[in-house]
Amino acid sequence: MTGTIFDIQRFSMHDGPGIRTTVFFKGCNLRCLWCHNPESQAGNPQLLFYKEKCVGCGACRQVCARAFTSDCVGEGNCVPACRHGAREISGRQETAAAVVSAALRDKAFYAHSGGGVTLSGGEPLLQSAFAKEILCALKENGVHTAVETAGDVPGSVFEELAPFVDLFLFDLKGIDPALHKKNTGVSNERILCNARALAKKKNELLFRMPYIPGCNDTQAHAVAAFAKSLGKELEFMAYHKIGVGKYAALDRDYPIPDAEPPAPAFMKELAAKIGANYEWTGV
């Protein structure tokens, strides 16, 4: 079984409890205006060019005549030739066994810290068979598993994978359907339906809301009320600008150039006011 991922991040501290390994799946069916991993959206490998790192040495042209031309097809032959990190391929095929093997290298850290492995993305549940094979193998090895999802997949996917997932990190972008479609490009009808169904299962479930000023900040109270109605907690994740440079590297315009990160003090006050938690990532 193989799938497409774009990164395996070790010693992650913000994707579930304890020290974790986070596996980032490629491909997403949402197009959130604030996406901080735009390289995760397309399901295929992509070439990124970081203009600020380029010194104009011409090494890339020596291996590919299409470098810096409109004929570039993103094969990535130029990437190994660039000694300055200006070119990067995002996305690669991996076997489930290879992913599990990489994750198990840190099994001792998981046991010591109460951590484990988190499947993220992109939307990992779009590659449900690949995800299931990884999750099954991890559970066989006694590893805590978590899945970060936006929830816009058939309910049958949750039914199939739930027995192998200890914790679902379920992102809620908003409750208002029109605003949700404006911000993400998709309806939230299936997302909310899946959230309600998942809340009835025995899996641990944490709702998380990316708080984006000017986009979905008016939805904070409604999202908190929704989570509370299901007997679950809500955690805020404040907007940051990590994705800005990635959009440029993909030769795409950043959708919300005027948005600014909210102050940590403001987020703490808001979270306390409406009975939510606040996750500060330090960015």
TAJOKA-V214272 format. One record per residue. N is the residue number from 0. RES is the residue in one letter. PHI is phi in radians with two decimals (none if undefined). Layout:
BEGIN
n=(N,N)
res=(RES,RES)
phi=(PHI,PHI)
END
This chain:
BEGIN
n=(0,1,2,3,4,5,6,7,8,9,10,11,12,13,14,15,16,17,18,19,20,21,22,23,24,25,26,27,28,29,30,31,32,33,34,35,36,37,38,39,40,41,42,43,44,45,46,47,48,49,50,51,52,53,54,55,56,57,58,59,60,61,62,63,64,65,66,67,68,69,70,71,72,73,74,75,76,77,78,79,80,81,82,83,84,85,86,87,88,89,90,91,92,93,94,95,96,97,98,99,100,101,102,103,104,105,106,107,108,109,110,111,112,113,114,115,116,117,118,119,120,121,122,123,124,125,126,127,128,129,130,131,132,133,134,135,136,137,138,139,140,141,142,143,144,145,146,147,148,149,150,151,152,153,154,155,156,157,158,159,160,161,162,163,164,165,166,167,168,169,170,171,172,173,174,175,176,177,178,179,180,181,182,183,184,185,186,187,188,189,190,191,192,193,194,195,196,197,198,199,200,201,202,203,204,205,206,207,208,209,210,211,212,213,214,215,216,217,218,219,220,221,222,223,224,225,226,227,228,229,230,231,232,233,234,235,236,237,238,239,240,241,242,243,244,245,246,247,248,249,250,251,252,253,254,255,256,257,258,259,260,261,262,263,264,265,266,267,268,269,270,271,272,273,274,275,276,277,278,279,280,281,282)
res=(M,T,G,T,I,F,D,I,Q,R,F,S,M,H,D,G,P,G,I,R,T,T,V,F,F,K,G,C,N,L,R,C,L,W,C,H,N,P,E,S,Q,A,G,N,P,Q,L,L,F,Y,K,E,K,C,V,G,C,G,A,C,R,Q,V,C,A,R,A,F,T,S,D,C,V,G,E,G,N,C,V,P,A,C,R,H,G,A,R,E,I,S,G,R,Q,E,T,A,A,A,V,V,S,A,A,L,R,D,K,A,F,Y,A,H,S,G,G,G,V,T,L,S,G,G,E,P,L,L,Q,S,A,F,A,K,E,I,L,C,A,L,K,E,N,G,V,H,T,A,V,E,T,A,G,D,V,P,G,S,V,F,E,E,L,A,P,F,V,D,L,F,L,F,D,L,K,G,I,D,P,A,L,H,K,K,N,T,G,V,S,N,E,R,I,L,C,N,A,R,A,L,A,K,K,K,N,E,L,L,F,R,M,P,Y,I,P,G,C,N,D,T,Q,A,H,A,V,A,A,F,A,K,S,L,G,K,E,L,E,F,M,A,Y,H,K,I,G,V,G,K,Y,A,A,L,D,R,D,Y,P,I,P,D,A,E,P,P,A,P,A,F,M,K,E,L,A,A,K,I,G,A,N,Y,E,W,T,G,V)
phi=(none,-2.15,-2.62,-1.94,-2.15,-2.22,-2.96,-2.20,-1.84,-1.56,0.97,-1.41,-2.12,-2.19,-2.14,2.20,-1.27,1.18,-1.40,-2.31,-1.88,-1.89,-1.80,-1.68,-1.45,-1.70,1.92,-2.60,-1.73,-1.83,-2.28,-1.09,-1.06,-1.79,-0.83,-1.70,-2.23,-1.09,-1.23,-1.52,-1.22,-1.31,-1.40,-1.74,-1.04,-2.32,-1.63,-1.92,-2.16,-1.66,-1.01,-1.20,-1.64,-1.34,-1.86,1.20,-1.29,1.43,-1.07,-1.16,-1.21,-1.23,-1.84,-2.62,-1.20,-1.53,-1.02,1.13,-2.15,-1.25,-1.54,-1.03,-1.93,1.27,-1.18,1.56,-1.08,-1.35,-1.08,-1.11,-1.33,-1.46,-1.52,-1.97,1.26,-1.38,-2.12,-2.61,-1.74,-1.84,2.07,-2.71,-1.40,-2.38,-1.43,-1.06,-1.09,-1.18,-1.13,-1.11,-1.04,-1.12,-1.20,-1.24,-1.06,-1.90,-1.02,-1.09,-1.22,-1.08,-1.10,-1.24,-1.84,1.33,-1.66,2.94,-2.13,-2.07,-1.65,-2.32,-3.03,0.87,-2.08,-1.08,-1.33,-1.28,-1.97,-1.15,-1.16,-1.13,-1.07,-1.10,-1.11,-1.14,-1.09,-1.05,-1.14,-1.15,-1.14,-1.10,-1.71,1.27,-1.74,-1.16,-2.09,-2.40,-2.27,-1.67,-2.50,-1.64,1.44,-1.63,-2.40,-1.01,-1.03,-1.09,-1.14,-1.12,-1.05,-1.27,-1.63,-0.91,-1.09,-1.96,-2.07,-1.41,-2.43,-1.78,-1.75,-1.81,-1.39,-1.99,-1.59,2.81,-1.85,-1.08,-1.12,-1.16,-1.17,-1.08,-1.16,-1.11,-1.42,-2.11,1.52,-2.35,-1.27,-1.82,-1.08,-1.20,-1.07,-1.18,-1.10,-1.15,-1.10,-1.12,-1.17,-1.19,-1.12,-1.52,-1.51,-1.44,-1.07,-1.21,-2.37,-2.14,-1.48,-2.28,-2.12,-1.25,-1.70,-2.09,-0.97,1.49,-2.05,-2.22,-1.10,-1.31,-1.67,-0.99,-1.16,-1.16,-1.17,-1.08,-1.15,-1.10,-1.06,-1.11,-1.11,-1.74,1.29,-2.12,-1.53,-2.10,-2.15,-1.51,-2.12,-1.30,-1.00,-2.44,-1.91,-1.03,-1.34,-0.99,-1.13,-1.22,-1.05,-1.09,-1.16,-1.59,1.06,-2.15,-1.34,-1.30,-1.16,-2.25,-1.13,-1.63,-1.23,-2.19,-1.08,-1.27,-1.21,-0.96,-1.09,-1.12,-1.14,-1.11,-1.16,-1.10,-1.05,-1.14,-1.15,-1.89,1.31,-2.00,-1.86,-2.28,-1.76,-1.70,-1.66,1.42,-2.16)
END
